[in-house]
Protein backbone atom coordinates (compact mmCIF):
# COMPACT_ATOMS: atom_id res chain seq x y z
CA UNK A 1 0.00 0.00 0.00
CA UNK A 2 1.76 3.10 -1.28
CA UNK A 3 0.36 6.30 0.25
CA UNK A 4 3.02 8.58 -1.20
CA UNK A 5 0.98 9.34 -4.31
CA UNK A 6 -2.73 10.03 -3.88
CA UNK A 7 -4.67 9.23 -7.03
CA UNK A 8 -7.98 7.69 -8.07
CA UNK A 9 -6.53 4.17 -8.04
CA UNK A 10 -5.34 4.55 -4.45
CA UNK A 11 -8.66 5.99 -3.31
CA UNK A 12 -10.58 3.17 -5.02
CA UNK A 13 -8.30 0.50 -3.53
CA UNK A 14 -8.53 1.90 0.00
CA UNK A 15 -12.29 2.33 -0.23
CA UNK A 16 -12.74 -1.25 -1.45
CA UNK A 17 -10.53 -2.62 1.32
CA UNK A 18 -12.40 -0.63 3.96
CA UNK A 19 -15.77 -1.73 2.57
CA UNK A 20 -14.59 -5.32 2.99
CA UNK A 21 -12.90 -4.62 6.33
CA UNK A 22 -15.48 -2.34 7.90
CA UNK A 23 -18.54 -2.41 5.64
CA UNK A 24 -21.94 -3.86 6.55
CA UNK A 25 -21.89 -7.16 4.62
CA UNK A 26 -20.02 -9.43 7.04
CA UNK A 27 -21.91 -8.12 10.08
CA UNK A 28 -25.35 -8.17 8.44
CA UNK A 29 -26.37 -11.81 8.96
CA UNK A 30 -24.93 -12.07 12.51
CA UNK A 31 -26.73 -8.82 13.40
CA UNK A 32 -30.06 -10.14 12.09
CA UNK A 33 -29.58 -13.46 13.90
CA UNK A 34 -28.60 -11.93 17.23
CA UNK A 35 -31.23 -9.17 17.30
CA UNK A 36 -34.25 -10.81 15.65
CA UNK A 37 -36.16 -11.01 18.96
CA UNK A 38 -35.43 -7.42 19.97
CA UNK A 39 -37.91 -4.62 19.39
CA UNK A 40 -37.27 -2.05 16.66
CA UNK A 41 -36.04 0.65 19.04
CA UNK A 42 -33.53 -1.69 20.71
CA UNK A 43 -32.29 -2.90 17.33
CA UNK A 44 -31.59 0.68 16.26
CA UNK A 45 -29.79 1.41 19.54
CA UNK A 46 -27.74 -1.80 19.15
CA UNK A 47 -26.84 -0.92 15.58
CA UNK A 48 -25.88 2.61 16.56
CA UNK A 49 -23.62 1.40 19.37
CA UNK A 50 -22.08 -1.26 17.12
CA UNK A 51 -21.18 1.27 14.41
CA UNK A 52 -19.88 3.82 16.92
CA UNK A 53 -17.72 1.20 18.65
CA UNK A 54 -16.28 -0.01 15.34
CA UNK A 55 -15.62 3.58 14.22
CA UNK A 56 -13.81 4.57 17.43
CA UNK A 57 -11.79 1.34 17.37
CA UNK A 58 -10.85 1.93 13.72
CA UNK A 59 -9.68 5.49 14.39
CA UNK A 60 -7.67 4.37 17.43
CA UNK A 61 -6.02 1.62 15.39
CA UNK A 62 -5.13 4.06 12.63
CA UNK A 63 -3.71 6.63 15.06
CA UNK A 64 -1.75 4.15 17.18
CA UNK A 65 -1.01 1.35 14.69
CA UNK A 66 2.47 2.51 13.73
CA UNK A 67 3.41 3.05 17.38
CA UNK A 68 2.13 -0.39 18.36
CA UNK A 69 4.15 -2.00 15.57
CA UNK A 70 7.32 -0.32 16.82
CA UNK A 71 6.64 -1.09 20.48
CA UNK A 72 5.93 -4.75 19.74
CA UNK A 73 8.70 -5.00 17.12
CA UNK A 74 6.37 -6.37 14.44
CA UNK A 75 6.28 -5.58 10.73
CA UNK A 76 3.52 -4.93 8.24
CA UNK A 77 4.16 -8.40 6.83
CA UNK A 78 3.53 -10.03 10.19
CA UNK A 79 0.32 -8.00 10.61
CA UNK A 80 -0.87 -9.10 7.15
CA UNK A 81 -0.13 -12.78 7.84
CA UNK A 82 -1.95 -12.63 11.19
CA UNK A 83 -4.90 -10.82 9.62
CA UNK A 84 -5.08 -13.41 6.85
CA UNK A 85 -5.18 -16.29 9.34
CA UNK A 86 -7.92 -14.73 11.50
CA UNK A 87 -9.94 -13.68 8.44
CA UNK A 88 -9.71 -17.21 7.04
CA UNK A 89 -11.25 -18.60 10.22
CA UNK A 90 -14.11 -16.10 10.01
CA UNK A 91 -14.59 -16.59 6.26
CA UNK A 92 -14.65 -20.39 6.49
CA UNK A 93 -17.38 -20.16 9.10
CA UNK A 94 -19.40 -17.97 6.71
CA UNK A 95 -18.75 -20.29 3.77
CA UNK A 96 -19.99 -23.29 5.78
CA UNK A 97 -23.39 -21.66 6.15
CA UNK A 98 -25.52 -21.31 9.28
CA UNK A 99 -24.80 -24.21 11.64
CA UNK A 100 -25.38 -22.62 15.04
CA UNK A 101 -28.56 -21.31 16.63
CA UNK A 102 -28.60 -17.78 18.03
CA UNK A 103 -28.05 -17.72 21.79
CA UNK A 104 -31.64 -16.62 22.47
CA UNK A 105 -32.93 -19.79 20.73
CA UNK A 106 -30.90 -21.80 23.22
CA UNK A 107 -32.60 -20.05 26.12
CA UNK A 108 -29.65 -17.81 26.90
CA UNK A 109 -30.27 -14.12 27.70
CA UNK A 110 -29.03 -11.54 25.22
CA UNK A 111 -27.54 -8.25 26.38
CA UNK A 112 -27.83 -5.80 23.45
CA UNK A 113 -25.10 -3.54 24.85
CA UNK A 114 -22.64 -6.42 25.10
CA UNK A 115 -23.30 -8.02 21.72
CA UNK A 116 -23.12 -4.58 20.08
CA UNK A 117 -19.46 -4.39 21.15
CA UNK A 118 -18.55 -8.08 20.82
CA UNK A 119 -18.94 -9.87 18.51
CA UNK A 120 -20.89 -7.43 16.32
CA UNK A 121 -18.61 -4.36 16.33
CA UNK A 122 -15.45 -6.47 16.55
CA UNK A 123 -14.75 -8.81 14.78
CA UNK A 124 -17.79 -8.73 12.47
CA UNK A 125 -18.16 -5.07 11.50
CA UNK A 126 -14.52 -4.11 11.98
CA UNK A 127 -13.03 -7.39 10.85
CA UNK A 128 -9.42 -8.61 10.38
CA UNK A 129 -9.16 -7.05 6.91
CA UNK A 130 -10.06 -3.62 8.30
CA UNK A 131 -7.72 -3.96 11.26
CA UNK A 132 -4.84 -5.06 9.03
CA UNK A 133 -5.40 -2.26 6.51
CA UNK A 134 -5.60 0.40 9.22
CA UNK A 135 -2.48 -0.76 11.07
CA UNK A 136 -0.43 -0.97 7.88
CA UNK A 137 -1.81 2.38 6.63
CA UNK A 138 -0.85 3.95 9.96
CA UNK A 139 2.72 2.85 9.40
CA UNK A 140 2.83 4.05 5.79
CA UNK A 141 1.16 7.47 6.08
CA UNK A 142 3.62 10.09 4.85
CA UNK A 143 1.63 13.33 4.91
CA UNK A 144 -1.38 15.10 6.39
CA UNK A 145 -3.18 14.61 3.08
CA UNK A 146 -2.71 10.82 3.15
CA UNK A 147 -3.82 10.67 6.79
CA UNK A 148 -6.88 12.80 5.97
CA UNK A 149 -7.70 10.48 3.07
CA UNK A 150 -7.72 7.39 5.27
CA UNK A 151 -9.76 9.10 8.01
CA UNK A 152 -12.22 10.45 5.43
CA UNK A 153 -12.76 7.00 3.93
CA UNK A 154 -13.24 5.50 7.40
CA UNK A 155 -15.96 8.07 8.08
CA UNK A 156 -17.65 7.41 4.73
CA UNK A 157 -17.81 3.65 5.36
CA UNK A 158 -19.01 4.24 8.94
CA UNK A 159 -21.78 6.51 7.58
CA UNK A 160 -22.89 3.69 5.26
CA UNK A 161 -22.86 1.26 8.20
CA UNK A 162 -24.95 3.68 10.26
CA UNK A 163 -27.47 4.06 7.45
CA UNK A 164 -27.82 0.29 7.08
CA UNK A 165 -27.99 -0.76 10.72
CA UNK A 166 -30.28 2.02 11.92
CA UNK A 167 -32.76 1.11 9.18
CA UNK A 168 -32.33 -2.63 9.50
CA UNK A 169 -36.04 -3.49 9.86
CA UNK A 170 -36.94 -1.73 6.62
CA UNK A 171 -34.07 -3.48 4.85
CA UNK A 172 -34.83 -6.88 6.39
CA UNK A 173 -38.36 -6.80 4.93
CA UNK A 174 -36.82 -6.65 1.46
CA UNK A 175 -34.42 -9.53 2.10
CA UNK A 176 -35.33 -13.16 1.55
CA UNK A 177 -33.81 -15.58 4.11
CA UNK A 178 -32.70 -18.01 1.38
CA UNK A 179 -30.93 -15.29 -0.60
CA UNK A 180 -29.20 -14.08 2.56
CA UNK A 181 -27.85 -17.57 3.26
CA UNK A 182 -26.65 -17.99 -0.33
CA UNK A 183 -24.97 -14.57 -0.36
CA UNK A 184 -23.35 -15.37 2.98
CA UNK A 185 -21.83 -18.59 1.63
CA UNK A 186 -20.65 -16.93 -1.60
CA UNK A 187 -19.16 -13.98 0.28
CA UNK A 188 -17.49 -16.40 2.69
CA UNK A 189 -15.75 -18.10 -0.22
CA UNK A 190 -14.65 -14.75 -1.64
CA UNK A 191 -13.38 -13.66 1.77
CA UNK A 192 -11.41 -16.89 2.06
CA UNK A 193 -9.67 -15.90 -1.18
CA UNK A 194 -9.02 -12.43 0.29
CA UNK A 195 -7.57 -14.10 3.40
CA UNK A 196 -5.24 -16.22 1.28
CA UNK A 197 -4.12 -13.14 -0.66
CA UNK A 198 -3.55 -11.24 2.59
CA UNK A 199 -1.49 -14.15 3.91
CA UNK A 200 0.56 -14.37 0.70
CA UNK A 201 1.05 -10.59 0.69
CA UNK A 202 2.33 -10.78 4.26
CA UNK A 203 4.77 -13.54 3.37
CA UNK A 204 5.97 -11.41 0.46
CA UNK A 205 6.51 -8.43 2.77
CA UNK A 206 8.50 -10.65 5.11
CA UNK A 207 10.66 -11.86 2.22
CA UNK A 208 9.66 -15.47 2.77
CA UNK A 209 8.26 -15.81 -0.75
CA UNK A 210 8.52 -13.72 -3.88
CA UNK A 211 6.55 -10.51 -3.45
CA UNK A 212 5.44 -10.62 -7.12
CA UNK A 213 1.66 -10.36 -7.21
CA UNK A 214 1.50 -10.12 -3.40
CA UNK A 215 0.27 -6.54 -3.27
KEKE-3310 file (N, C-alpha, C; in steps of 0.2 Angstrom, whole numbers, plus 5000, padded with zeros to 4 digits):
npx = (5004:5005:5006:5011:5008:4994:4980:4967:4966:4972:4963:4952:4956:4959:4946:4938:4945:4942:4928:4926:4933:4927:4914:4896:4892:4898:4894:4880:4872:4875:4871:4857:4853:4856:4849:4835:4824:4823:4815:4811:4816:4826:4834:4839:4846:4856:4862:4867:4876:4885:4891:4896:4906:4914:4919:4926:4936:4942:4948:4956:4965:4971:4977:4986:4992:5005:5014:5011:5016:5030:5033:5030:5038:5035:5031:5024:5022:5020:5009:5000:5000:4995:4982:4977:4976:4967:4956:4953:4948:4936:4930:4929:4919:4908:4907:4903:4890:4875:4876:4874:4863:4856:4860:4848:4839:4843:4839:4847:4850:4851:4861:4860:4869:4881:4883:4883:4895:4904:4901:4898:4902:4916:4923:4915:4909:4920:4932:4946:4952:4950:4956:4969:4972:4971:4981:4993:4992:4993:5006:5012:5008:5012:5010:5000:4989:4988:4984:4972:4965:4963:4956:4945:4939:4937:4926:4917:4913:4909:4898:4889:4888:4880:4869:4864:4862:4854:4842:4838:4826:4818:4826:4827:4814:4815:4823:4826:4826:4833:4840:4849:4856:4863:4870:4878:4886:4893:4900:4908:4916:4923:4929:4938:4947:4952:4958:4968:4975:4979:4987:4997:5002:5008:5018:5026:5030:5037:5048:5048:5043:5042:5038:5031:5015:5010:5003)
npy = (4994:5010:5025:5037:5043:5051:5046:5042:5028:5024:5029:5022:5008:5009:5012:5001:4991:4995:4994:4980:4977:4985:4987:4984:4971:4958:4959:4959:4947:4940:4951:4951:4939:4939:4949:4947:4945:4956:4972:4985:4998:4995:4987:4997:5005:4996:4994:5007:5008:4998:5002:5014:5010:5002:5012:5021:5012:5009:5021:5023:5012:5016:5028:5024:5013:5012:5015:5005:4994:4997:4997:4984:4977:4972:4969:4976:4965:4954:4958:4957:4943:4938:4944:4938:4925:4925:4931:4921:4910:4916:4918:4905:4900:4907:4903:4890:4891:4893:4885:4886:4890:4905:4913:4916:4907:4896:4898:4907:4922:4938:4952:4967:4978:4972:4963:4972:4977:4966:4951:4959:4973:4971:4955:4957:4968:4978:4970:4957:4961:4975:4979:4975:4983:4996:4996:4994:5005:5015:5014:5018:5030:5046:5060:5074:5075:5061:5055:5061:5057:5043:5044:5051:5041:5031:5037:5039:5025:5021:5029:5024:5011:5015:5020:5008:5000:5006:5007:4994:4986:4990:4986:4973:4968:4968:4958:4941:4926:4915:4920:4927:4918:4911:4922:4924:4912:4913:4925:4922:4912:4921:4929:4920:4919:4932:4932:4922:4929:4940:4933:4928:4940:4946:4936:4939:4952:4949:4943:4930:4923:4926:4943:4946:4950:4950:4960)
npz = (5000:4994:5000:4996:4984:4980:4971:4960:4959:4971:4980:4976:4979:4993:4998:4993:5001:5014:5013:5013:5025:5035:5031:5029:5026:5031:5044:5043:5043:5055:5064:5061:5065:5079:5084:5081:5090:5097:5100:5088:5092:5101:5092:5084:5093:5096:5084:5082:5092:5089:5077:5081:5090:5082:5074:5082:5087:5075:5071:5082:5080:5068:5072:5082:5077:5070:5080:5089:5082:5082:5095:5099:5090:5078:5060:5045:5037:5046:5052:5041:5038:5050:5050:5039:5043:5054:5047:5038:5046:5050:5038:5033:5042:5038:5025:5027:5030:5039:5055:5068:5082:5086:5102:5109:5105:5111:5124:5131:5139:5131:5130:5123:5124:5126:5115:5105:5106:5106:5098:5087:5084:5084:5080:5068:5061:5061:5054:5053:5040:5040:5051:5049:5037:5042:5052:5045:5036:5045:5048:5035:5032:5025:5025:5029:5021:5016:5028:5031:5020:5023:5035:5031:5022:5031:5039:5029:5026:5038:5039:5030:5036:5047:5041:5036:5047:5056:5050:5049:5050:5040:5029:5031:5028:5014:5011:5007:5017:5011:5001:5008:5015:5004:4999:5009:5010:4998:4999:5009:5003:4994:5003:5009:4999:4999:5011:5009:5000:5007:5017:5008:5003:5015:5018:5007:5010:5021:5015:5014:5003:4985:4982:4971:4964:4976:4982)
capx = (5000:5009:5002:5015:5005:4986:4977:4960:4967:4973:4957:4947:4959:4957:4939:4936:4947:4938:4921:4927:4935:4923:4907:4890:4891:4900:4890:4873:4868:4875:4866:4850:4852:4857:4844:4829:4819:4823:4810:4814:4820:4832:4839:4842:4851:4861:4866:4871:4882:4890:4894:4901:4911:4919:4922:4931:4941:4946:4952:4962:4970:4974:4981:4991:4995:5012:5017:5011:5021:5037:5033:5030:5044:5032:5031:5018:5021:5018:5002:4996:4999:4990:4976:4975:4974:4960:4950:4951:4944:4929:4927:4927:4913:4903:4906:4900:4883:4872:4876:4873:4857:4857:4860:4842:4835:4846:4837:4852:4849:4855:4862:4861:4875:4887:4884:4884:4903:4907:4905:4896:4907:4923:4926:4911:4909:4927:4935:4953:4954:4950:4961:4976:4973:4972:4988:4998:4991:4996:5014:5014:5006:5018:5008:4993:4984:4986:4981:4966:4961:4961:4951:4939:4936:4934:4920:4912:4911:4905:4891:4886:4886:4875:4863:4861:4860:4849:4836:4838:4820:4815:4830:4826:4808:4816:4828:4823:4831:4836:4845:4854:4861:4867:4875:4883:4891:4897:4904:4913:4921:4927:4933:4943:4952:4955:4962:4974:4979:4982:4993:5003:5005:5012:5024:5030:5033:5042:5053:5048:5041:5043:5033:5027:5008:5007:5001)
capy = (5000:5015:5031:5043:5047:5050:5046:5038:5021:5023:5030:5016:5002:5010:5012:4994:4987:4997:4991:4973:4977:4988:4988:4981:4964:4953:4959:4959:4941:4940:4956:4949:4933:4940:4954:4946:4945:4963:4977:4990:5003:4992:4985:5003:5007:4991:4995:5013:5007:4994:5006:5019:5006:5000:5018:5023:5007:5010:5027:5022:5008:5020:5033:5021:5007:5013:5015:4998:4990:4998:4995:4976:4975:4968:4972:4975:4958:4950:4960:4955:4936:4937:4946:4933:4919:4926:4932:4914:4907:4920:4917:4898:4899:4910:4899:4884:4892:4893:4879:4887:4893:4911:4911:4917:4901:4891:4900:4911:4929:4942:4959:4971:4982:4968:4960:4977:4978:4960:4951:4963:4978:4968:4956:4956:4975:4979:4963:4957:4965:4982:4980:4975:4989:5002:4996:4995:5012:5020:5014:5020:5037:5050:5067:5076:5073:5054:5053:5064:5052:5037:5045:5052:5035:5027:5040:5037:5018:5021:5033:5018:5006:5018:5020:5001:4996:5010:5006:4987:4983:4991:4983:4966:4966:4967:4952:4934:4922:4910:4924:4930:4912:4910:4927:4923:4907:4915:4930:4918:4909:4926:4932:4916:4920:4938:4930:4919:4934:4944:4929:4928:4947:4946:4932:4943:4958:4947:4941:4923:4921:4931:4947:4947:4948:4949:4967)
capz = (5000:4994:5001:4994:4978:4981:4965:4960:4960:4978:4983:4975:4982:5000:4999:4993:5007:5020:5013:5015:5032:5039:5028:5033:5023:5035:5050:5042:5045:5063:5067:5060:5069:5086:5087:5078:5095:5100:5097:5083:5095:5104:5087:5081:5098:5096:5078:5083:5097:5086:5072:5085:5093:5077:5071:5087:5087:5069:5072:5087:5077:5063:5075:5086:5073:5069:5087:5092:5078:5084:5102:5099:5086:5072:5054:5041:5034:5051:5053:5036:5039:5056:5048:5034:5047:5057:5042:5035:5051:5050:5031:5032:5045:5034:5019:5029:5031:5046:5058:5075:5083:5090:5109:5112:5104:5116:5131:5135:5139:5126:5132:5117:5124:5125:5109:5100:5106:5104:5093:5082:5082:5083:5074:5062:5058:5060:5054:5052:5035:5041:5056:5045:5033:5046:5055:5039:5033:5050:5047:5029:5030:5024:5025:5032:5015:5016:5034:5030:5015:5026:5040:5027:5020:5037:5040:5024:5027:5045:5038:5026:5041:5051:5037:5035:5054:5060:5046:5048:5049:5033:5024:5032:5025:5007:5011:5008:5021:5007:4997:5013:5016:4998:4998:5015:5008:4992:5001:5013:4999:4992:5009:5010:4994:5001:5017:5006:4997:5013:5020:5004:5003:5021:5017:5002:5014:5026:5011:5014:4996:4981:4983:4964:4964:4983:4984)
cpx = (5004:5005:5006:5012:4997:4983:4970:4961:4968:4967:4952:4949:4957:4950:4936:4939:4943:4931:4921:4929:4931:4916:4902:4889:4892:4896:4883:4870:4869:4871:4859:4848:4852:4852:4837:4823:4819:4818:4814:4818:4826:4837:4842:4847:4857:4866:4870:4877:4887:4894:4899:4907:4916:4922:4927:4937:4945:4950:4957:4967:4974:4979:4987:4995:5002:5016:5017:5015:5028:5038:5034:5035:5041:5032:5025:5016:5018:5010:4997:4995:4994:4983:4973:4972:4967:4955:4948:4947:4937:4926:4925:4920:4907:4902:4903:4893:4881:4872:4875:4867:4859:4856:4853:4838:4837:4843:4842:4850:4853:4855:4864:4867:4881:4888:4885:4892:4906:4902:4903:4900:4914:4922:4922:4911:4916:4931:4942:4956:4955:4955:4968:4977:4975:4979:4993:4998:4994:5003:5016:5012:5012:5016:5001:4988:4983:4983:4974:4962:4959:4956:4945:4935:4933:4927:4915:4909:4907:4898:4887:4883:4880:4869:4859:4858:4855:4842:4835:4832:4817:4819:4828:4819:4809:4821:4825:4828:4835:4842:4851:4859:4865:4872:4881:4888:4896:4902:4910:4918:4926:4931:4939:4949:4955:4960:4969:4978:4983:4988:4999:5006:5010:5018:5029:5033:5038:5048:5054:5047:5042:5037:5029:5020:5006:5006:4994)
cpy = (5006:5022:5038:5047:5045:5051:5042:5031:5019:5024:5024:5010:5003:5009:5004:4990:4988:4995:4984:4973:4980:4990:4983:4973:4959:4953:4959:4953:4940:4945:4954:4943:4934:4945:4953:4946:4952:4967:4982:4995:5001:4990:4992:5006:5002:4992:5002:5012:5003:4998:5011:5016:5004:5006:5020:5018:5008:5016:5027:5018:5012:5025:5030:5015:5007:5012:5008:4993:4991:4996:4987:4973:4970:4972:4972:4968:4953:4951:4957:4947:4934:4938:4941:4927:4919:4927:4925:4910:4910:4918:4910:4897:4902:4905:4892:4884:4892:4887:4880:4891:4900:4909:4912:4911:4895:4893:4904:4918:4933:4949:4963:4975:4978:4965:4965:4978:4972:4954:4955:4968:4975:4960:4956:4963:4977:4973:4963:4961:4972:4983:4980:4981:4995:5002:4997:5002:5017:5020:5017:5027:5042:5058:5068:5074:5066:5052:5056:5060:5046:5038:5047:5046:5031:5030:5039:5030:5018:5024:5028:5013:5009:5018:5013:4999:5000:5010:4998:4983:4984:4987:4975:4963:4965:4961:4946:4930:4918:4914:4926:4924:4911:4915:4927:4918:4909:4920:4927:4915:4915:4929:4927:4917:4927:4936:4926:4924:4939:4940:4929:4935:4948:4942:4936:4949:4956:4944:4933:4920:4927:4936:4949:4945:4948:4956:4968)
cpz = (5000:4994:4999:4988:4979:4974:4965:4961:4967:4982:4983:4979:4990:5002:4998:4999:5013:5019:5015:5022:5037:5037:5031:5031:5028:5042:5050:5045:5052:5066:5067:5065:5077:5089:5084:5083:5098:5096:5093:5087:5098:5098:5084:5086:5097:5090:5079:5087:5093:5081:5076:5088:5088:5074:5076:5087:5081:5069:5077:5084:5072:5066:5079:5083:5073:5075:5090:5088:5080:5091:5103:5094:5080:5066:5050:5038:5039:5052:5048:5036:5045:5054:5043:5038:5050:5053:5039:5040:5051:5043:5030:5036:5041:5028:5021:5030:5038:5050:5066:5076:5087:5097:5112:5111:5108:5123:5134:5134:5134:5129:5126:5118:5123:5118:5103:5100:5103:5104:5087:5079:5080:5085:5068:5058:5056:5060:5053:5046:5036:5046:5053:5041:5037:5050:5050:5037:5038:5049:5041:5027:5030:5024:5028:5027:5015:5022:5033:5025:5019:5031:5036:5025:5025:5039:5035:5025:5033:5044:5034:5031:5045:5048:5037:5042:5058:5056:5044:5046:5042:5028:5025:5028:5017:5006:5012:5012:5016:5003:5002:5014:5010:4998:5004:5013:5003:4995:5006:5009:4996:4997:5010:5005:4996:5007:5014:5003:5002:5016:5015:5003:5009:5021:5012:5006:5018:5022:5011:5007:4992:4981:4976:4965:4971:4986:4985)
residu = (UNK:UNK:UNK:UNK:UNK:UNK:UNK:UNK:UNK:UNK:UNK:UNK:UNK:UNK:UNK:UNK:UNK:UNK:UNK:UNK:UNK:UNK:UNK:UNK:UNK:UNK:UNK:UNK:UNK:UNK:UNK:UNK:UNK:UNK:UNK:UNK:UNK:UNK:UNK:UNK:UNK:UNK:UNK:UNK:UNK:UNK:UNK:UNK:UNK:UNK:UNK:UNK:UNK:UNK:UNK:UNK:UNK:UNK:UNK:UNK:UNK:UNK:UNK:UNK:UNK:UNK:UNK:UNK:UNK:UNK:UNK:UNK:UNK:UNK:UNK:UNK:UNK:UNK:UNK:UNK:UNK:UNK:UNK:UNK:UNK:UNK:UNK:UNK:UNK:UNK:UNK:UNK:UNK:UNK:UNK:UNK:UNK:UNK:UNK:UNK:UNK:UNK:UNK:UNK:UNK:UNK:UNK:UNK:UNK:UNK:UNK:UNK:UNK:UNK:UNK:UNK:UNK:UNK:UNK:UNK:UNK:UNK:UNK:UNK:UNK:UNK:UNK:UNK:UNK:UNK:UNK:UNK:UNK:UNK:UNK:UNK:UNK:UNK:UNK:UNK:UNK:UNK:UNK:UNK:UNK:UNK:UNK:UNK:UNK:UNK:UNK:UNK:UNK:UNK:UNK:UNK:UNK:UNK:UNK:UNK:UNK:UNK:UNK:UNK:UNK:UNK:UNK:UNK:UNK:UNK:UNK:UNK:UNK:UNK:UNK:UNK:UNK:UNK:UNK:UNK:UNK:UNK:UNK:UNK:UNK:UNK:UNK:UNK:UNK:UNK:UNK:UNK:UNK:UNK:UNK:UNK:UNK:UNK:UNK:UNK:UNK:UNK:UNK:UNK:UNK:UNK:UNK:UNK:UNK:UNK:UNK:UNK:UNK:UNK:UNK)
# end
